[in-house]
């Protein structure tokens, strides 16, 4: 379990962690990332908070989701990552 700080919104902290994992190659392009339920367990989040992280990752063009398959890192990452 990753320890989150109390002085920042949890979703922003988890978003930054997942974004860093994408940037540093922990989750390389095309790789399936953890499910919402896995994020809930790893970071002790509410389901809605984990979903907010995924919404922001999609909005920033870092992941895409395939129904019934999961969420994956995009093949071509933004240059500003």
mmCIF file of the N, C-alpha and C atoms, coordinates in Angstrom:
data_MODEL
# 
_entry.id   MODEL 
# 
loop_
_atom_site.group_PDB 
_atom_site.id 
_atom_site.type_symbol 
_atom_site.label_atom_id 
_atom_site.label_alt_id 
_atom_site.label_comp_id 
_atom_site.label_asym_id 
_atom_site.label_entity_id 
_atom_site.label_seq_id 
_atom_site.pdbx_PDB_ins_code 
_atom_site.Cartn_x 
_atom_site.Cartn_y 
_atom_site.Cartn_z 
_atom_site.occupancy 
_atom_site.B_iso_or_equiv 
_atom_site.pdbx_formal_charge 
_atom_site.auth_seq_id 
_atom_site.auth_comp_id 
_atom_site.auth_asym_id 
_atom_site.auth_atom_id 
_atom_site.pdbx_PDB_model_num 
ATOM 1   N N  . UNK A 1 1  ? 0.844   -1.190 0.000   1.00 0.00 ? 1  UNK A N  1 
ATOM 2   C CA . UNK A 1 1  ? 0.000   0.000  0.000   1.00 0.00 ? 1  UNK A CA 1 
ATOM 3   C C  . UNK A 1 1  ? 0.884   1.246  0.000   1.00 0.00 ? 1  UNK A C  1 
ATOM 4   N N  . UNK A 1 2  ? 0.546   2.206  -0.832  1.00 0.00 ? 2  UNK A N  1 
ATOM 5   C CA . UNK A 1 2  ? 1.267   3.461  -0.931  1.00 0.00 ? 2  UNK A CA 1 
ATOM 6   C C  . UNK A 1 2  ? 0.648   4.460  0.041   1.00 0.00 ? 2  UNK A C  1 
ATOM 7   N N  . UNK A 1 3  ? 1.504   5.132  0.786   1.00 0.00 ? 3  UNK A N  1 
ATOM 8   C CA . UNK A 1 3  ? 1.042   6.130  1.760   1.00 0.00 ? 3  UNK A CA 1 
ATOM 9   C C  . UNK A 1 3  ? 0.783   7.464  1.048   1.00 0.00 ? 3  UNK A C  1 
ATOM 10  N N  . UNK A 1 4  ? -0.423  7.986  1.176   1.00 0.00 ? 4  UNK A N  1 
ATOM 11  C CA . UNK A 1 4  ? -0.771  9.270  0.568   1.00 0.00 ? 4  UNK A CA 1 
ATOM 12  C C  . UNK A 1 4  ? -0.764  10.362 1.625   1.00 0.00 ? 4  UNK A C  1 
ATOM 13  N N  . UNK A 1 5  ? -0.491  11.584 1.180   1.00 0.00 ? 5  UNK A N  1 
ATOM 14  C CA . UNK A 1 5  ? -0.448  12.738 2.085   1.00 0.00 ? 5  UNK A CA 1 
ATOM 15  C C  . UNK A 1 5  ? -1.861  13.259 2.336   1.00 0.00 ? 5  UNK A C  1 
ATOM 16  N N  . UNK A 1 6  ? -2.050  13.868 3.480   1.00 0.00 ? 6  UNK A N  1 
ATOM 17  C CA . UNK A 1 6  ? -3.358  14.415 3.829   1.00 0.00 ? 6  UNK A CA 1 
ATOM 18  C C  . UNK A 1 6  ? -3.602  15.809 3.262   1.00 0.00 ? 6  UNK A C  1 
ATOM 19  N N  . UNK A 1 7  ? -2.537  16.499 2.831   1.00 0.00 ? 7  UNK A N  1 
ATOM 20  C CA . UNK A 1 7  ? -2.681  17.892 2.427   1.00 0.00 ? 7  UNK A CA 1 
ATOM 21  C C  . UNK A 1 7  ? -3.005  18.084 0.942   1.00 0.00 ? 7  UNK A C  1 
ATOM 22  N N  . UNK A 1 8  ? -3.214  16.989 0.197   1.00 0.00 ? 8  UNK A N  1 
ATOM 23  C CA . UNK A 1 8  ? -3.546  17.071 -1.220  1.00 0.00 ? 8  UNK A CA 1 
ATOM 24  C C  . UNK A 1 8  ? -4.685  16.104 -1.516  1.00 0.00 ? 8  UNK A C  1 
ATOM 25  N N  . UNK A 1 9  ? -5.520  16.422 -2.505  1.00 0.00 ? 9  UNK A N  1 
ATOM 26  C CA . UNK A 1 9  ? -6.575  15.474 -2.865  1.00 0.00 ? 9  UNK A CA 1 
ATOM 27  C C  . UNK A 1 9  ? -5.968  14.124 -3.271  1.00 0.00 ? 9  UNK A C  1 
ATOM 28  N N  . UNK A 1 10 ? -6.569  13.058 -2.784  1.00 0.00 ? 10 UNK A N  1 
ATOM 29  C CA . UNK A 1 10 ? -6.035  11.720 -3.066  1.00 0.00 ? 10 UNK A CA 1 
ATOM 30  C C  . UNK A 1 10 ? -5.996  11.429 -4.552  1.00 0.00 ? 10 UNK A C  1 
ATOM 31  N N  . UNK A 1 11 ? -7.021  11.849 -5.284  1.00 0.00 ? 11 UNK A N  1 
ATOM 32  C CA . UNK A 1 11 ? -7.046  11.515 -6.709  1.00 0.00 ? 11 UNK A CA 1 
ATOM 33  C C  . UNK A 1 11 ? -5.871  12.161 -7.439  1.00 0.00 ? 11 UNK A C  1 
ATOM 34  N N  . UNK A 1 12 ? -5.489  13.390 -7.033  1.00 0.00 ? 12 UNK A N  1 
ATOM 35  C CA . UNK A 1 12 ? -4.342  14.054 -7.676  1.00 0.00 ? 12 UNK A CA 1 
ATOM 36  C C  . UNK A 1 12 ? -3.039  13.321 -7.383  1.00 0.00 ? 12 UNK A C  1 
ATOM 37  N N  . UNK A 1 13 ? -2.900  12.849 -6.152  1.00 0.00 ? 13 UNK A N  1 
ATOM 38  C CA . UNK A 1 13 ? -1.689  12.119 -5.781  1.00 0.00 ? 13 UNK A CA 1 
ATOM 39  C C  . UNK A 1 13 ? -1.577  10.803 -6.551  1.00 0.00 ? 13 UNK A C  1 
ATOM 40  N N  . UNK A 1 14 ? -2.675  10.080 -6.626  1.00 0.00 ? 14 UNK A N  1 
ATOM 41  C CA . UNK A 1 14 ? -2.657  8.803  -7.342  1.00 0.00 ? 14 UNK A CA 1 
ATOM 42  C C  . UNK A 1 14 ? -2.469  9.039  -8.834  1.00 0.00 ? 14 UNK A C  1 
ATOM 43  N N  . UNK A 1 15 ? -3.119  10.065 -9.368  1.00 0.00 ? 15 UNK A N  1 
ATOM 44  C CA . UNK A 1 15 ? -2.923  10.431 -10.771 1.00 0.00 ? 15 UNK A CA 1 
ATOM 45  C C  . UNK A 1 15 ? -1.442  10.680 -11.037 1.00 0.00 ? 15 UNK A C  1 
ATOM 46  N N  . UNK A 1 16 ? -0.772  11.444 -10.179 1.00 0.00 ? 16 UNK A N  1 
ATOM 47  C CA . UNK A 1 16 ? 0.648   11.748 -10.358 1.00 0.00 ? 16 UNK A CA 1 
ATOM 48  C C  . UNK A 1 16 ? 1.497   10.481 -10.299 1.00 0.00 ? 16 UNK A C  1 
ATOM 49  N N  . UNK A 1 17 ? 1.146   9.559  -9.425  1.00 0.00 ? 17 UNK A N  1 
ATOM 50  C CA . UNK A 1 17 ? 1.889   8.301  -9.313  1.00 0.00 ? 17 UNK A CA 1 
ATOM 51  C C  . UNK A 1 17 ? 1.732   7.468  -10.579 1.00 0.00 ? 17 UNK A C  1 
ATOM 52  N N  . UNK A 1 18 ? 0.511   7.329  -11.071 1.00 0.00 ? 18 UNK A N  1 
ATOM 53  C CA . UNK A 1 18 ? 0.275   6.533  -12.282 1.00 0.00 ? 18 UNK A CA 1 
ATOM 54  C C  . UNK A 1 18 ? 0.925   7.210  -13.481 1.00 0.00 ? 18 UNK A C  1 
ATOM 55  N N  . UNK A 1 19 ? 0.825   8.523  -13.562 1.00 0.00 ? 19 UNK A N  1 
ATOM 56  C CA . UNK A 1 19 ? 1.469   9.267  -14.656 1.00 0.00 ? 19 UNK A CA 1 
ATOM 57  C C  . UNK A 1 19 ? 2.977   9.038  -14.627 1.00 0.00 ? 19 UNK A C  1 
ATOM 58  N N  . UNK A 1 20 ? 3.577   9.051  -13.448 1.00 0.00 ? 20 UNK A N  1 
ATOM 59  C CA . UNK A 1 20 ? 5.011   8.812  -13.315 1.00 0.00 ? 20 UNK A CA 1 
ATOM 60  C C  . UNK A 1 20 ? 5.359   7.379  -13.729 1.00 0.00 ? 20 UNK A C  1 
ATOM 61  N N  . UNK A 1 21 ? 4.521   6.436  -13.365 1.00 0.00 ? 21 UNK A N  1 
ATOM 62  C CA . UNK A 1 21 ? 4.761   5.038  -13.758 1.00 0.00 ? 21 UNK A CA 1 
ATOM 63  C C  . UNK A 1 21 ? 4.708   4.875  -15.276 1.00 0.00 ? 21 UNK A C  1 
ATOM 64  N N  . UNK A 1 22 ? 3.848   5.644  -15.923 1.00 0.00 ? 22 UNK A N  1 
ATOM 65  C CA . UNK A 1 22 ? 3.795   5.625  -17.388 1.00 0.00 ? 22 UNK A CA 1 
ATOM 66  C C  . UNK A 1 22 ? 5.053   6.278  -17.943 1.00 0.00 ? 22 UNK A C  1 
ATOM 67  N N  . UNK A 1 23 ? 5.431   7.430  -17.398 1.00 0.00 ? 23 UNK A N  1 
ATOM 68  C CA . UNK A 1 23 ? 6.598   8.173  -17.884 1.00 0.00 ? 23 UNK A CA 1 
ATOM 69  C C  . UNK A 1 23 ? 7.894   7.389  -17.698 1.00 0.00 ? 23 UNK A C  1 
ATOM 70  N N  . UNK A 1 24 ? 8.026   6.678  -16.574 1.00 0.00 ? 24 UNK A N  1 
ATOM 71  C CA . UNK A 1 24 ? 9.300   5.983  -16.321 1.00 0.00 ? 24 UNK A CA 1 
ATOM 72  C C  . UNK A 1 24 ? 9.346   4.571  -16.906 1.00 0.00 ? 24 UNK A C  1 
ATOM 73  N N  . UNK A 1 25 ? 8.269   4.170  -17.590 1.00 0.00 ? 25 UNK A N  1 
ATOM 74  C CA . UNK A 1 25 ? 8.277   2.871  -18.255 1.00 0.00 ? 25 UNK A CA 1 
ATOM 75  C C  . UNK A 1 25 ? 7.795   1.705  -17.408 1.00 0.00 ? 25 UNK A C  1 
ATOM 76  N N  . UNK A 1 26 ? 7.380   1.978  -16.177 1.00 0.00 ? 26 UNK A N  1 
ATOM 77  C CA . UNK A 1 26 ? 6.800   0.906  -15.364 1.00 0.00 ? 26 UNK A CA 1 
ATOM 78  C C  . UNK A 1 26 ? 5.586   0.333  -16.088 1.00 0.00 ? 26 UNK A C  1 
ATOM 79  N N  . UNK A 1 27 ? 4.798   1.228  -16.694 1.00 0.00 ? 27 UNK A N  1 
ATOM 80  C CA . UNK A 1 27 ? 3.688   0.841  -17.557 1.00 0.00 ? 27 UNK A CA 1 
ATOM 81  C C  . UNK A 1 27 ? 4.022   1.341  -18.963 1.00 0.00 ? 27 UNK A C  1 
ATOM 82  N N  . UNK A 1 28 ? 4.696   0.537  -19.771 1.00 0.00 ? 28 UNK A N  1 
ATOM 83  C CA . UNK A 1 28 ? 5.076   0.988  -21.118 1.00 0.00 ? 28 UNK A CA 1 
ATOM 84  C C  . UNK A 1 28 ? 3.873   1.074  -22.068 1.00 0.00 ? 28 UNK A C  1 
ATOM 85  N N  . UNK A 1 29 ? 4.041   1.761  -23.200 1.00 0.00 ? 29 UNK A N  1 
ATOM 86  C CA . UNK A 1 29 ? 2.955   1.874  -24.175 1.00 0.00 ? 29 UNK A CA 1 
ATOM 87  C C  . UNK A 1 29 ? 2.386   0.495  -24.530 1.00 0.00 ? 29 UNK A C  1 
ATOM 88  N N  . UNK A 1 30 ? 1.045   0.443  -24.608 1.00 0.00 ? 30 UNK A N  1 
ATOM 89  C CA . UNK A 1 30 ? 0.356   -0.789 -24.952 1.00 0.00 ? 30 UNK A CA 1 
ATOM 90  C C  . UNK A 1 30 ? 0.078   -1.704 -23.781 1.00 0.00 ? 30 UNK A C  1 
ATOM 91  N N  . UNK A 1 31 ? 0.634   -1.384 -22.623 1.00 0.00 ? 31 UNK A N  1 
ATOM 92  C CA . UNK A 1 31 ? 0.479   -2.228 -21.440 1.00 0.00 ? 31 UNK A CA 1 
ATOM 93  C C  . UNK A 1 31 ? -0.846  -1.964 -20.743 1.00 0.00 ? 31 UNK A C  1 
ATOM 94  N N  . UNK A 1 32 ? -1.460  -3.027 -20.266 1.00 0.00 ? 32 UNK A N  1 
ATOM 95  C CA . UNK A 1 32 ? -2.669  -2.903 -19.459 1.00 0.00 ? 32 UNK A CA 1 
ATOM 96  C C  . UNK A 1 32 ? -2.273  -2.374 -18.089 1.00 0.00 ? 32 UNK A C  1 
ATOM 97  N N  . UNK A 1 33 ? -3.010  -1.387 -17.612 1.00 0.00 ? 33 UNK A N  1 
ATOM 98  C CA . UNK A 1 33 ? -2.725  -0.832 -16.293 1.00 0.00 ? 33 UNK A CA 1 
ATOM 99  C C  . UNK A 1 33 ? -3.685  -1.447 -15.277 1.00 0.00 ? 33 UNK A C  1 
ATOM 100 N N  . UNK A 1 34 ? -3.394  -1.280 -13.985 1.00 0.00 ? 34 UNK A N  1 
ATOM 101 C CA . UNK A 1 34 ? -4.264  -1.864 -12.962 1.00 0.00 ? 34 UNK A CA 1 
ATOM 102 C C  . UNK A 1 34 ? -5.713  -1.409 -13.107 1.00 0.00 ? 34 UNK A C  1 
ATOM 103 N N  . UNK A 1 35 ? -6.605  -2.271 -12.696 1.00 0.00 ? 35 UNK A N  1 
ATOM 104 C CA . UNK A 1 35 ? -8.036  -1.960 -12.747 1.00 0.00 ? 35 UNK A CA 1 
ATOM 105 C C  . UNK A 1 35 ? -8.393  -0.957 -11.649 1.00 0.00 ? 35 UNK A C  1 
ATOM 106 N N  . UNK A 1 36 ? -9.592  -0.421 -11.743 1.00 0.00 ? 36 UNK A N  1 
ATOM 107 C CA . UNK A 1 36 ? -10.081 0.489  -10.712 1.00 0.00 ? 36 UNK A CA 1 
ATOM 108 C C  . UNK A 1 36 ? -10.042 -0.206 -9.351  1.00 0.00 ? 36 UNK A C  1 
ATOM 109 N N  . UNK A 1 37 ? -10.485 -1.448 -9.306  1.00 0.00 ? 37 UNK A N  1 
ATOM 110 C CA . UNK A 1 37 ? -10.489 -2.173 -8.034  1.00 0.00 ? 37 UNK A CA 1 
ATOM 111 C C  . UNK A 1 37 ? -9.077  -2.381 -7.493  1.00 0.00 ? 37 UNK A C  1 
ATOM 112 N N  . UNK A 1 38 ? -8.111  -2.586 -8.372  1.00 0.00 ? 38 UNK A N  1 
ATOM 113 C CA . UNK A 1 38 ? -6.719  -2.724 -7.925  1.00 0.00 ? 38 UNK A CA 1 
ATOM 114 C C  . UNK A 1 38 ? -6.199  -1.404 -7.372  1.00 0.00 ? 38 UNK A C  1 
ATOM 115 N N  . UNK A 1 39 ? -6.584  -0.290 -7.998  1.00 0.00 ? 39 UNK A N  1 
ATOM 116 C CA . UNK A 1 39 ? -6.194  1.023  -7.461  1.00 0.00 ? 39 UNK A CA 1 
ATOM 117 C C  . UNK A 1 39 ? -6.830  1.257  -6.102  1.00 0.00 ? 39 UNK A C  1 
ATOM 118 N N  . UNK A 1 40 ? -8.094  0.881  -5.975  1.00 0.00 ? 40 UNK A N  1 
ATOM 119 C CA . UNK A 1 40 ? -8.793  1.028  -4.694  1.00 0.00 ? 40 UNK A CA 1 
ATOM 120 C C  . UNK A 1 40 ? -8.022  0.292  -3.602  1.00 0.00 ? 40 UNK A C  1 
ATOM 121 N N  . UNK A 1 41 ? -7.588  -0.923 -3.905  1.00 0.00 ? 41 UNK A N  1 
ATOM 122 C CA . UNK A 1 41 ? -6.863  -1.729 -2.909  1.00 0.00 ? 41 UNK A CA 1 
ATOM 123 C C  . UNK A 1 41 ? -5.467  -1.183 -2.640  1.00 0.00 ? 41 UNK A C  1 
ATOM 124 N N  . UNK A 1 42 ? -4.735  -0.825 -3.686  1.00 0.00 ? 42 UNK A N  1 
ATOM 125 C CA . UNK A 1 42 ? -3.351  -0.358 -3.509  1.00 0.00 ? 42 UNK A CA 1 
ATOM 126 C C  . UNK A 1 42 ? -3.276  0.955  -2.749  1.00 0.00 ? 42 UNK A C  1 
ATOM 127 N N  . UNK A 1 43 ? -4.186  1.872  -3.038  1.00 0.00 ? 43 UNK A N  1 
ATOM 128 C CA . UNK A 1 43 ? -4.111  3.208  -2.460  1.00 0.00 ? 43 UNK A CA 1 
ATOM 129 C C  . UNK A 1 43 ? -5.170  3.487  -1.396  1.00 0.00 ? 43 UNK A C  1 
ATOM 130 N N  . UNK A 1 44 ? -5.991  2.498  -1.078  1.00 0.00 ? 44 UNK A N  1 
ATOM 131 C CA . UNK A 1 44 ? -7.055  2.671  -0.088  1.00 0.00 ? 44 UNK A CA 1 
ATOM 132 C C  . UNK A 1 44 ? -7.960  3.841  -0.469  1.00 0.00 ? 44 UNK A C  1 
ATOM 133 N N  . UNK A 1 45 ? -8.507  3.790  -1.690  1.00 0.00 ? 45 UNK A N  1 
ATOM 134 C CA . UNK A 1 45 ? -9.356  4.846  -2.228  1.00 0.00 ? 45 UNK A CA 1 
ATOM 135 C C  . UNK A 1 45 ? -10.808 4.404  -2.252  1.00 0.00 ? 45 UNK A C  1 
ATOM 136 N N  . UNK A 1 46 ? -11.680 5.368  -2.351  1.00 0.00 ? 46 UNK A N  1 
ATOM 137 C CA . UNK A 1 46 ? -13.070 5.075  -2.692  1.00 0.00 ? 46 UNK A CA 1 
ATOM 138 C C  . UNK A 1 46 ? -13.119 4.775  -4.188  1.00 0.00 ? 46 UNK A C  1 
ATOM 139 N N  . UNK A 1 47 ? -14.068 3.968  -4.595  1.00 0.00 ? 47 UNK A N  1 
ATOM 140 C CA . UNK A 1 47 ? -14.212 3.604  -6.002  1.00 0.00 ? 47 UNK A CA 1 
ATOM 141 C C  . UNK A 1 47 ? -14.354 4.848  -6.881  1.00 0.00 ? 47 UNK A C  1 
ATOM 142 N N  . UNK A 1 48 ? -15.140 5.815  -6.451  1.00 0.00 ? 48 UNK A N  1 
ATOM 143 C CA . UNK A 1 48 ? -15.349 7.035  -7.228  1.00 0.00 ? 48 UNK A CA 1 
ATOM 144 C C  . UNK A 1 48 ? -14.052 7.826  -7.393  1.00 0.00 ? 48 UNK A C  1 
ATOM 145 N N  . UNK A 1 49 ? -13.196 7.796  -6.389  1.00 0.00 ? 49 UNK A N  1 
ATOM 146 C CA . UNK A 1 49 ? -11.913 8.498  -6.469  1.00 0.00 ? 49 UNK A CA 1 
ATOM 147 C C  . UNK A 1 49 ? -11.020 7.828  -7.499  1.00 0.00 ? 49 UNK A C  1 
ATOM 148 N N  . UNK A 1 50 ? -10.967 6.515  -7.504  1.00 0.00 ? 50 UNK A N  1 
ATOM 149 C CA . UNK A 1 50 ? -10.157 5.783  -8.489  1.00 0.00 ? 50 UNK A CA 1 
ATOM 150 C C  . UNK A 1 50 ? -10.685 6.038  -9.899  1.00 0.00 ? 50 UNK A C  1 
ATOM 151 N N  . UNK A 1 51 ? -11.997 6.087  -10.053 1.00 0.00 ? 51 UNK A N  1 
ATOM 152 C CA . UNK A 1 51 ? -12.576 6.366  -11.362 1.00 0.00 ? 51 UNK A CA 1 
ATOM 153 C C  . UNK A 1 51 ? -12.202 7.772  -11.839 1.00 0.00 ? 51 UNK A C  1 
ATOM 154 N N  . UNK A 1 52 ? -12.098 8.713  -10.919 1.00 0.00 ? 52 UNK A N  1 
ATOM 155 C CA . UNK A 1 52 ? -11.697 10.079 -11.282 1.00 0.00 ? 52 UNK A CA 1 
ATOM 156 C C  . UNK A 1 52 ? -10.264 10.092 -11.817 1.00 0.00 ? 52 UNK A C  1 
ATOM 157 N N  . UNK A 1 53 ? -9.407  9.280  -11.233 1.00 0.00 ? 53 UNK A N  1 
ATOM 158 C CA . UNK A 1 53 ? -8.024  9.154  -11.722 1.00 0.00 ? 53 UNK A CA 1 
ATOM 159 C C  . UNK A 1 53 ? -8.040  8.672  -13.169 1.00 0.00 ? 53 UNK A C  1 
ATOM 160 N N  . UNK A 1 54 ? -8.814  7.648  -13.447 1.00 0.00 ? 54 UNK A N  1 
ATOM 161 C CA . UNK A 1 54 ? -8.898  7.107  -14.810 1.00 0.00 ? 54 UNK A CA 1 
ATOM 162 C C  . UNK A 1 54 ? -9.472  8.120  -15.787 1.00 0.00 ? 54 UNK A C  1 
ATOM 163 N N  . UNK A 1 55 ? -10.495 8.855  -15.360 1.00 0.00 ? 55 UNK A N  1 
ATOM 164 C CA . UNK A 1 55 ? -11.065 9.885  -16.241 1.00 0.00 ? 55 UNK A CA 1 
ATOM 165 C C  . UNK A 1 55 ? -10.014 10.913 -16.625 1.00 0.00 ? 55 UNK A C  1 
ATOM 166 N N  . UNK A 1 56 ? -9.188  11.336 -15.653 1.00 0.00 ? 56 UNK A N  1 
ATOM 167 C CA . UNK A 1 56 ? -8.173  12.342 -15.942 1.00 0.00 ? 56 UNK A CA 1 
ATOM 168 C C  . UNK A 1 56 ? -7.067  11.765 -16.833 1.00 0.00 ? 56 UNK A C  1 
ATOM 169 N N  . UNK A 1 57 ? -6.673  10.523 -16.595 1.00 0.00 ? 57 UNK A N  1 
ATOM 170 C CA . UNK A 1 57 ? -5.663  9.888  -17.452 1.00 0.00 ? 57 UNK A CA 1 
ATOM 171 C C  . UNK A 1 57 ? -6.159  9.791  -18.892 1.00 0.00 ? 57 UNK A C  1 
ATOM 172 N N  . UNK A 1 58 ? -7.454  9.459  -19.077 1.00 0.00 ? 58 UNK A N  1 
ATOM 173 C CA . UNK A 1 58 ? -8.026  9.417  -20.426 1.00 0.00 ? 58 UNK A CA 1 
ATOM 174 C C  . UNK A 1 58 ? -8.084  10.822 -21.028 1.00 0.00 ? 58 UNK A C  1 
ATOM 175 N N  . UNK A 1 59 ? -8.525  11.796 -20.242 1.00 0.00 ? 59 UNK A N  1 
ATOM 176 C CA . UNK A 1 59 ? -8.637  13.177 -20.737 1.00 0.00 ? 59 UNK A CA 1 
ATOM 177 C C  . UNK A 1 59 ? -7.286  13.724 -21.176 1.00 0.00 ? 59 UNK A C  1 
ATOM 178 N N  . UNK A 1 60 ? -6.218  13.287 -20.511 1.00 0.00 ? 60 UNK A N  1 
ATOM 179 C CA . UNK A 1 60 ? -4.876  13.754 -20.852 1.00 0.00 ? 60 UNK A CA 1 
ATOM 180 C C  . UNK A 1 60 ? -4.224  12.924 -21.956 1.00 0.00 ? 60 UNK A C  1 
ATOM 181 N N  . UNK A 1 61 ? -4.962  11.963 -22.485 1.00 0.00 ? 61 UNK A N  1 
ATOM 182 C CA . UNK A 1 61 ? -4.462  11.176 -23.603 1.00 0.00 ? 61 UNK A CA 1 
ATOM 183 C C  . UNK A 1 61 ? -3.391  10.163 -23.225 1.00 0.00 ? 61 UNK A C  1 
ATOM 184 N N  . UNK A 1 62 ? -3.382  9.727  -21.965 1.00 0.00 ? 62 UNK A N  1 
ATOM 185 C CA . UNK A 1 62 ? -2.358  8.773  -21.526 1.00 0.00 ? 62 UNK A CA 1 
ATOM 186 C C  . UNK A 1 62 ? -2.829  7.325  -21.588 1.00 0.00 ? 62 UNK A C  1 
ATOM 187 N N  . UNK A 1 63 ? -4.138  7.119  -21.470 1.00 0.00 ? 63 UNK A N  1 
ATOM 188 C CA . UNK A 1 63 ? -4.689  5.765  -21.521 1.00 0.00 ? 63 UNK A CA 1 
ATOM 189 C C  . UNK A 1 63 ? -5.935  5.756  -22.389 1.00 0.00 ? 63 UNK A C  1 
ATOM 190 N N  . UNK A 1 64 ? -6.313  4.558  -22.788 1.00 0.00 ? 64 UNK A N  1 
ATOM 191 C CA . UNK A 1 64 ? -7.604  4.345  -23.432 1.00 0.00 ? 64 UNK A CA 1 
ATOM 192 C C  . UNK A 1 64 ? -8.207  3.093  -22.807 1.00 0.00 ? 64 UNK A C  1 
ATOM 193 N N  . UNK A 1 65 ? -9.516  2.984  -22.882 1.00 0.00 ? 65 UNK A N  1 
ATOM 194 C CA . UNK A 1 65 ? -10.205 1.863  -22.275 1.00 0.00 ? 65 UNK A CA 1 
ATOM 195 C C  . UNK A 1 65 ? -10.991 1.121  -23.342 1.00 0.00 ? 65 UNK A C  1 
ATOM 196 N N  . UNK A 1 66 ? -10.871 -0.206 -23.318 1.00 0.00 ? 66 UNK A N  1 
ATOM 197 C CA . UNK A 1 66 ? -11.655 -1.062 -24.201 1.00 0.00 ? 66 UNK A CA 1 
ATOM 198 C C  . UNK A 1 66 ? -12.651 -1.815 -23.335 1.00 0.00 ? 66 UNK A C  1 
ATOM 199 N N  . UNK A 1 67 ? -13.927 -1.680 -23.674 1.00 0.00 ? 67 UNK A N  1 
ATOM 200 C CA . UNK A 1 67 ? -14.981 -2.326 -22.887 1.00 0.00 ? 67 UNK A CA 1 
ATOM 201 C C  . UNK A 1 67 ? -14.706 -3.818 -22.741 1.00 0.00 ? 67 UNK A C  1 
ATOM 202 N N  . UNK A 1 68 ? -14.756 -4.289 -21.524 1.00 0.00 ? 68 UNK A N  1 
ATOM 203 C CA . UNK A 1 68 ? -14.550 -5.700 -21.237 1.00 0.00 ? 68 UNK A CA 1 
ATOM 204 C C  . UNK A 1 68 ? -13.106 -6.158 -21.268 1.00 0.00 ? 68 UNK A C  1 
ATOM 205 N N  . UNK A 1 69 ? -12.192 -5.264 -21.635 1.00 0.00 ? 69 UNK A N  1 
ATOM 206 C CA . UNK A 1 69 ? -10.781 -5.635 -21.753 1.00 0.00 ? 69 UNK A CA 1 
ATOM 207 C C  . UNK A 1 69 ? -9.907  -4.942 -20.701 1.00 0.00 ? 69 UNK A C  1 
ATOM 208 N N  . UNK A 1 70 ? -10.232 -3.693 -20.382 1.00 0.00 ? 70 UNK A N  1 
ATOM 209 C CA . UNK A 1 70 ? -9.450  -2.940 -19.420 1.00 0.00 ? 70 UNK A CA 1 
ATOM 210 C C  . UNK A 1 70 ? -8.932  -1.650 -20.002 1.00 0.00 ? 70 UNK A C  1 
ATOM 211 N N  . UNK A 1 71 ? -7.996  -1.043 -19.288 1.00 0.00 ? 71 UNK A N  1 
ATOM 212 C CA . UNK A 1 71 ? -7.400  0.225  -19.713 1.00 0.00 ? 71 UNK A CA 1 
ATOM 213 C C  . UNK A 1 71 ? -5.933  -0.005 -20.030 1.00 0.00 ? 71 UNK A C  1 
ATOM 214 N N  . UNK A 1 72 ? -5.468  0.672  -21.072 1.00 0.00 ? 72 UNK A N  1 
ATOM 215 C CA . UNK A 1 72 ? -4.126  0.467  -21.594 1.00 0.00 ? 72 UNK A CA 1 
ATOM 216 C C  . UNK A 1 72 ? -3.422  1.803  -21.818 1.00 0.00 ? 72 UNK A C  1 
ATOM 217 N N  . UNK A 1 73 ? -2.106  1.798  -21.701 1.00 0.00 ? 73 UNK A N  1 
ATOM 218 C CA . UNK A 1 73 ? -1.308  2.985  -22.009 1.00 0.00 ? 73 UNK A CA 1 
ATOM 219 C C  . UNK A 1 73 ? -1.336  3.176  -23.529 1.00 0.00 ? 73 UNK A C  1 
ATOM 220 N N  . UNK A 1 74 ? -1.528  4.413  -23.962 1.00 0.00 ? 74 UNK A N  1 
ATOM 221 C CA . UNK A 1 74 ? -1.548  4.701  -25.406 1.00 0.00 ? 74 UNK A CA 1 
ATOM 222 C C  . UNK A 1 74 ? -0.197  4.343  -26.025 1.00 0.00 ? 74 UNK A C  1 
ATOM 223 N N  . UNK A 1 75 ? -0.226  4.017  -27.312 1.00 0.00 ? 75 UNK A N  1 
ATOM 224 C CA . UNK A 1 75 ? 1.004   3.643  -28.016 1.00 0.00 ? 75 UNK A CA 1 
ATOM 225 C C  . UNK A 1 75 ? 1.941   4.839  -28.203 1.00 0.00 ? 75 UNK A C  1 
ATOM 226 N N  . UNK A 1 76 ? 1.361   6.012  -28.453 1.00 0.00 ? 76 UNK A N  1 
ATOM 227 C CA . UNK A 1 76 ? 2.165   7.204  -28.673 1.00 0.00 ? 76 UNK A CA 1 
ATOM 228 C C  . UNK A 1 76 ? 1.896   8.185  -27.533 1.00 0.00 ? 76 UNK A C  1 
ATOM 229 N N  . UNK A 1 77 ? 2.850   8.282  -26.624 1.00 0.00 ? 77 UNK A N  1 
ATOM 230 C CA . UNK A 1 77 ? 2.696   9.160  -25.467 1.00 0.00 ? 77 UNK A CA 1 
ATOM 231 C C  . UNK A 1 77 ? 2.879   10.619 -25.859 1.00 0.00 ? 77 UNK A C  1 
ATOM 232 N N  . UNK A 1 78 ? 2.171   11.519 -25.194 1.00 0.00 ? 78 UNK A N  1 
ATOM 233 C CA . UNK A 1 78 ? 2.362   12.948 -25.455 1.00 0.00 ? 78 UNK A CA 1 
ATOM 234 C C  . UNK A 1 78 ? 3.813   13.359 -25.179 1.00 0.00 ? 78 UNK A C  1 
ATOM 235 N N  . UNK A 1 79 ? 4.301   14.320 -25.940 1.00 0.00 ? 79 UNK A N  1 
ATOM 236 C CA . UNK A 1 79 ? 5.686   14.776 -25.779 1.00 0.00 ? 79 UNK A CA 1 
ATOM 237 C C  . UNK A 1 79 ? 5.918   15.462 -24.444 1.00 0.00 ? 79 UNK A C  1 
ATOM 238 N N  . UNK A 1 80 ? 4.882   16.047 -23.865 1.00 0.00 ? 80 UNK A N  1 
ATOM 239 C CA . UNK A 1 80 ? 5.031   16.779 -22.612 1.00 0.00 ? 80 UNK A CA 1 
ATOM 240 C C  . UNK A 1 80 ? 4.946   15.885 -21.374 1.00 0.00 ? 80 UNK A C  1 
ATOM 241 N N  . UNK A 1 81 ? 5.006   14.577 -21.583 1.00 0.00 ? 81 UNK A N  1 
ATOM 242 C CA . UNK A 1 81 ? 4.932   13.656 -20.445 1.00 0.00 ? 81 UNK A CA 1 
ATOM 243 C C  . UNK A 1 81 ? 6.242   13.722 -19.741 1.00 0.00 ? 81 UNK A C  1 
# 
